[in-house]
Amino acid sequence: MYVCICNGITEKDIYKAVQRGISSLEKLSEVTEISNHCGCCTDFACKVLQEAMASNSCKK
């Protein structure tokens, strides 16, 4: 599912970023440009980021 329509960022993109070590919205935004345009995706992006980090920590 798309999280950021403006930049075409999906949930899968966020999960991949977390697997590469991203652990904050600020860093995610630097890498993917998420929430840098209109900002409407910020809340959902935070939720997906938290879910991805929780999922990633279970795999270690």
N, C-alpha and C positions, 0 to 999 in steps of 0.2 A: 504494500500500500504506500502511496505517496505521502510523505510527511510535509515536504516543502515543494509546493507546485511551482513557485517562482524559479527555483533552481533545479527542479527535477530530482530531489533527494528522496529516496525510499527508506523504509524501515531496514531493509537489507543493507543499504549503504551505511546506516548507523551501526548496525551489528558488526559489519566489517571494520569500521573505524575503531570500535571498542576492542576488537580482536588485535588491532594494531597498536593499542595502548592509549587511545583517547579516553579520557575519563571526566571531561567537563564540557559544558555547552560552549564555553569560550573557545576551547581547543577544537571542538567539533565544527564550530563556525569558521575557524581559521582554515580548516582542512576542506570543508565541503561547501562553505558559503551559506549554510543553513541559517535562517532567521536574520540574514543581512539585508534583505530587501524590504518586505512589508512588515515582517515580524509576526504575522498571523499564526505561524507554525510553532512559535517558541514553546508554548505550553505542551503541545503534543510531542515536540522534539525532546523536551526534558523527560517526559514520561517514557518514551521509547528508549532514550539514553539510559535511564535508570533500569529499565527492564533488561536491556542488553548487558549492562554491567553486572546485574544479578545473575543472569544466565551465564555470562563468561566466567564469573567466580565459581560457579558450580562445576564447570568443566575442568578446573585446575586441580 
